[in-house]
Amino acid sequence: MARLRPYPFPALVRRMFRELEERQAIFDLPARAFFRGASGQDLSVRVHGHDASTPFGPAAGPQSQLAQNIVLSWLGGGRVIELKTVQINDTLTIPRPCIDIQTIGYNIEWSQELTLDESLEEYVKASMLIAMLAASGKVPVSPAAARTVYDMSVGYDLAGIRSGRVTAFMRGMLDATAVVDRLRRQIPDEYAPLRDLDFPTRLSDTLTLSTFHGCPSTEIERIVEFLLHEMGLHVSVKLNPMLLARDETLRLLHEVLGYDDVTVPASAFERDTSWEQAVGLADRLGATASALGLGFGVKFTNTLIVENHRSFFPGDQKEMYLSGPPLHVLAMHLVRRFRRTFGDRFPISFSGGIDRVNFPDAVALGLVPVTVCTDLLKPGGYARARGYVHSLTERMTEVGATTIDEFIVRAYGTSDRINGVPEPRLRSAGSWTQDAGSSLSDAKLRNTEIYVERATADPRYTRRENSRTPRKIGRKLWLFDCITCDKCVPVCPNDANFTFVLPPSVVPIVKLRRENGSWRSWEDGTLTIDEKHQIGNFVDFCNDCGNCDVFCPEDGGPYVLKPRLFGSRDDWESDSVRDGFFLERRDGAEIVLGRFAGQPFTVEIRGGRVAYSGDGFLLRFDEQDPVHTLSGDAAAVVDLTYYEIMNALRKAILASPEVNYVNAGHPKP
């Protein structure tokens, strides 16, 4: 199974700042897509007593697992970062591919792919990188627009959450001083002044609980009580769409939205928490949290478990998880039902089919935070994020709102009075009166009723509007050249795919044989590279999720067929079943290890002299004239094509003046 490998912190720092200076981008996200604040508008919200500069963030998922993912989410405007869920079983084998966004959204990935220690370090690394960006002045963002809340997430049962390793993770998030101090010392010398920053060490004291589909309500309650009493955390419970019950779920999914190809197993409803149980536990846990001076809330919603009726995932996967447009409607119905029961008593965070069109509506309902996963996996990737905040500011301008609370009151044509309170009083100097606070709550409830009806009737959430698959052109990828649409770069949530420049060329395929004490050479065709613009894949960040293959117009998958670059020699050697390359600088030499159809080759270049070796041969020659400067031994015919490819990659990636994950890890002396 493909395994994610965190990137060394010093190299991340170097890559981040070099790319910003040289390309006006960070981790392949152009600076024009950065969120820098909203002029004349205050988008801030409160999350369990903490200030966040926007209500937007990534949902716990692929956009919030590795350090660079979290930085990318922040650059796009995410100020409530729902960190990927961790659990005691941190060495899972996850089937591949695992993400299918061809139409709506399906996945079979449901937990972190790092160890608990790695997850903690990635989250700390991300927070430090963000603090460094904000303090450096190189990304012009005001302090008011930089306030960020990190929300941790754990799962999936009481035994695992109470275990020593998971509680150690949570305590590490509550006090990350040791990790911060260790990483602080790793900041490269060229950025030494940033070592003295006051990095956050209490990274998070808020937590979203994720439980197994079918987790008993009594166990959910015991978990939250443990988190409140023993860990002292503010807690939100992520609830499942099955709370709507079978009849209502299928009515909406099949009759209203038209997804009659989707089957929800009956067992999903039988084994999951019922509505009555959810109401009871929310009431009791809310009272407990209040007595402890802590926050309690709910999150709508988890993904919907459905039968695997498609051919994208491995055939042994009988169930998968639905997200995207249909989940939006289901989740909004749950928000309405919850508010009809509890009013505005509990804060509600939301994730389910959010995009730039409906993001302002979710904010208008007073949902905090409003988080996104599926839409960020579509073409544009993290660059789509800025659009959510931009849509919100446009809607706020339309109704004359300068704060989120004003927007909630005015979003759907509020009258001058709400609950008898004149609207100007809702904006009076600084603090809300009791009546005004009540009026804001009334607006949230009213907006919920209005929006749920609109969303349910909106054809954009139906199967008819979400059946078109990404275009394919009927051509297969190979190692080099493609139509260079660049879709595969931003749709990767881990930033594993990248571009590099390779001069177009026609290279003779030269073969060599040792005969009677001398070398005979001949040409056997040509290797043609037509395009300057090429795609590579950084293996350490690629988990074979398959998302780039979904959106690539050509067949075969960029993550499979494009040059795959490993971050370490050990990983290249251990992953012997798959082709790929490892490039490094060592002891004055530039070295390339390559594997083609399972056969390993090595190229070492020092001062213009080349050592080229493989199974049964070792050759030495001048880089500029291989054929006429040959020496060495070979038991059979030697093909110089592999050398030409490996040397081209060396010059284009390792020796390139343009920063990438390969050369950032092997800087020039």
ZIRA-V312026 format. One record per helix or strand of 3 or more residues. SS is the DSSP state (H for helix, E for strand). FROM is the first residue (numbers start at 1). TO is the last residue. If there is no record, write none. Layout:
ss->SS from->FROM to->TO
ss->SS from->FROM to->TO
//
This chain:
ss->H from->9 to->23
ss->H from->31 to->33
ss->E from->45 to->47
ss->E from->50 to->52
ss->E from->56 to->58
ss->H from->62 to->64
ss->H from->67 to->75
ss->E from->80 to->82
ss->H from->116 to->136
ss->H from->143 to->145
ss->E from->149 to->154
ss->H from->158 to->162
ss->H from->164 to->174
ss->H from->177 to->184
ss->H from->189 to->196
ss->E from->206 to->209
ss->H from->217 to->229
ss->E from->234 to->239
ss->H from->241 to->244
ss->H from->246 to->256
ss->H from->266 to->270
ss->H from->275 to->291
ss->E from->296 to->300
ss->E from->304 to->307
ss->E from->319 to->322
ss->H from->325 to->342
ss->E from->347 to->351
ss->H from->359 to->364
ss->E from->370 to->372
ss->H from->374 to->377
ss->H from->381 to->398
ss->H from->404 to->410
ss->H from->423 to->427
ss->H from->434 to->457
ss->H from->459 to->461
ss->H from->464 to->466
ss->H from->487 to->490
ss->E from->497 to->501
ss->E from->505 to->515
ss->E from->518 to->529
ss->E from->533 to->538
ss->H from->539 to->541
ss->H from->547 to->551
ss->H from->558 to->561
ss->E from->563 to->566
ss->H from->569 to->574
ss->E from->580 to->586
ss->E from->589 to->596
ss->E from->599 to->606
ss->E from->609 to->614
ss->E from->617 to->622
ss->H from->627 to->629
ss->E from->631 to->634
ss->H from->641 to->654
ss->H from->661 to->664
//
